Amino acid sequence: MKVLVTGGAGYIGGVVAQQLLAGDHEVVILDDLSTGHDDAVLAGAQWHEGSIAAAGEVLDSSFDAVIHLAAKSLVGESVQHPERYWHGNIVASLALIDAVRAAGVPRFIFSSTAAVYGTPVSDAITEDHPTAPINPYGASKLAIDHMLAAEAAAHGLAAASLRYFNVGGASDGLSERHDPETHLIPNLLRAAAGGGEPAKLFGTDYPTHDGTAVRDYIHVLDLADAHLRAMEQIRPGTHEVFNLGTGVGSSVREVLDAVETVTGRRVPVTEEDRRPGDPATLVASGEKAREVLGWTPRRALVDIVRDAWEHL
Ligand SMILES: NC(=O)c1ccc[n+]([C@@H]2O[C@H](COP(=O)([O-])OP(=O)(O)OC[C@H]3O[C@@H](n4cnc5c(N)ncnc54)[C@H](O)[C@@H]3O)[C@@H](O)[C@H]2O)c1
């Protein structure tokens, strides 16, 4: 298939593009480099530097699919500057969907997030868990999920929203390079490498087995694989939602233990208050993706930490 990958110069988009190329797909990347890196654009992919708001200049009827990863994705920034998320995520994605409709591109895979669920009311989060985002980032992603559902119903698009839980790990030279980095694993690894600040553990009084927050960590290689499966299996006129996680929760202290084991180093940490809006536990039920897409995450927390450490 010929696939437009928005955000393909970013962390996850780069790995998705890598797997598409390995699967003999034709890859076109559209990225404005606002948080991405041009050295992450793979040889073998066509490359357009620009905003998704101008996707109409790139798309035509020769495309079979769009995989839409480009977004602003900092929760804290979204609280302080919500307008950046309404424009950068909702308005720009609407322009992309308009361009997809105008060009007649039949398939659309979207990077959604567990943040659409807000504070969970059940242990393993299924796709029919109530959506109640508690920050503009999650709200902007949920709005795009709704746009895609309506687009599929009204105009026959085959669409899927993939709701990622906590993504980590690395693949063949592609690793997390967010600035600022708000994710636990790269921050623990940087602290392990030394020379910088201690890593911060936010919240040690949660109602969990060791008092720290529990999250579901998914390897970026497993995550990327779900995109190819969804792209191949979605049907016209439908919008499917899939939660992408392993179904296994790991606490912040368990991640810290894994980092110390993999690196063989003691990680300097400081214990901080809880961050507002961080739920105690966020774990996916991966059942639907398993059943419908035949998707099975194969890598565990230790693999995520090891691969990220090797690419630090
Ligand atoms: N990393 C995670 O744990 C996680 C979890 C849930 C959801 N997501 C979603 O996955 C996607 C990718 O995340 P990532 O961690 O790879 O982030 P990233 O910042 O590394 O990649 C995003 C890419 O999109 C590009 N971009 C942003 N706005 C753009 C625009 N308007 N036009 C063109 N390009 C634009 C950036 O330059 C960057 O290359 C995002 O949509 C994010 O919300 C990530």
The ligand as a MOL file (V3000), in Angstrom:
LIG
                    3D

  0  0  0     0  0            999 V3000
M  V30 BEGIN CTAB
M  V30 COUNTS 44 48 0 0 0
M  V30 BEGIN ATOM
M  V30 1 N 4.7340 8.2670 23.4350 0
M  V30 2 C 3.6650 7.8010 24.0980 0
M  V30 3 O 3.7720 7.1380 25.1450 0
M  V30 4 C 2.2700 8.0660 23.5480 0
M  V30 5 C 1.1480 7.6150 24.2750 0
M  V30 6 C -0.1300 7.8310 23.7650 0
M  V30 7 C -0.2920 8.4680 22.5420 0
M  V30 8 N 0.7980 8.9240 21.8590 0 CHG=1
M  V30 9 C 0.5930 9.5980 20.5710 0
M  V30 10 O 1.4700 9.0270 19.6090 0
M  V30 11 C 1.8220 10.0040 18.6420 0
M  V30 12 C 3.3270 10.0310 18.4450 0
M  V30 13 O 3.9440 10.3030 19.6800 0
M  V30 14 P 5.5340 10.3540 19.8210 0
M  V30 15 O 5.8450 9.9640 21.2240 0
M  V30 16 O 6.1670 9.6220 18.6990 0 CHG=-1
M  V30 17 O 5.7800 11.9320 19.6890 0
M  V30 18 P 6.8710 12.7430 18.8540 0
M  V30 19 O 6.8110 14.1460 19.3590 0
M  V30 20 O 8.1990 12.0450 18.8800 0
M  V30 21 O 6.3110 12.6790 17.3720 0
M  V30 22 C 5.2900 13.5240 16.8790 0
M  V30 23 C 5.7120 14.0050 15.5060 0
M  V30 24 O 4.6690 14.7780 14.9340 0
M  V30 25 C 5.2350 15.9490 14.3520 0
M  V30 26 N 4.1730 16.9740 14.3380 0
M  V30 27 C 3.5390 17.5100 15.4090 0
M  V30 28 N 2.5850 18.3810 14.9990 0
M  V30 29 C 2.6120 18.3660 13.6260 0
M  V30 30 C 1.8570 19.0360 12.6200 0
M  V30 31 N 0.8710 19.8820 12.9190 0
M  V30 32 N 2.1520 18.7980 11.3320 0
M  V30 33 C 3.1500 17.9220 10.9920 0
M  V30 34 N 3.8860 17.2680 11.9080 0
M  V30 35 C 3.6240 17.4870 13.2060 0
M  V30 36 C 6.4260 16.2880 15.2110 0
M  V30 37 O 7.4070 17.0860 14.5630 0
M  V30 38 C 6.9560 14.8890 15.5470 0
M  V30 39 O 7.8990 14.4470 14.5950 0
M  V30 40 C 1.2110 11.3280 19.1210 0
M  V30 41 O 0.0040 11.5110 18.4200 0
M  V30 42 C 0.9430 11.0700 20.5950 0
M  V30 43 O -0.1310 11.8450 21.0610 0
M  V30 44 C 2.0780 8.7400 22.3330 0
M  V30 END ATOM
M  V30 BEGIN BOND
M  V30 1 1 1 2
M  V30 2 2 2 3
M  V30 3 1 2 4
M  V30 4 1 4 5
M  V30 5 2 4 44
M  V30 6 2 5 6
M  V30 7 1 6 7
M  V30 8 2 7 8
M  V30 9 1 8 9
M  V30 10 1 8 44
M  V30 11 1 9 10
M  V30 12 1 9 42
M  V30 13 1 10 11
M  V30 14 1 11 12
M  V30 15 1 11 40
M  V30 16 1 12 13
M  V30 17 1 13 14
M  V30 18 2 14 15
M  V30 19 1 14 16
M  V30 20 1 14 17
M  V30 21 1 17 18
M  V30 22 2 18 19
M  V30 23 1 18 20
M  V30 24 1 18 21
M  V30 25 1 21 22
M  V30 26 1 22 23
M  V30 27 1 23 24
M  V30 28 1 23 38
M  V30 29 1 24 25
M  V30 30 1 25 26
M  V30 31 1 25 36
M  V30 32 1 26 27
M  V30 33 1 26 35
M  V30 34 2 27 28
M  V30 35 1 28 29
M  V30 36 1 29 30
M  V30 37 2 29 35
M  V30 38 1 30 31
M  V30 39 2 30 32
M  V30 40 1 32 33
M  V30 41 2 33 34
M  V30 42 1 34 35
M  V30 43 1 36 37
M  V30 44 1 36 38
M  V30 45 1 38 39
M  V30 46 1 40 41
M  V30 47 1 40 42
M  V30 48 1 42 43
M  V30 END BOND
M  V30 END CTAB
M  END
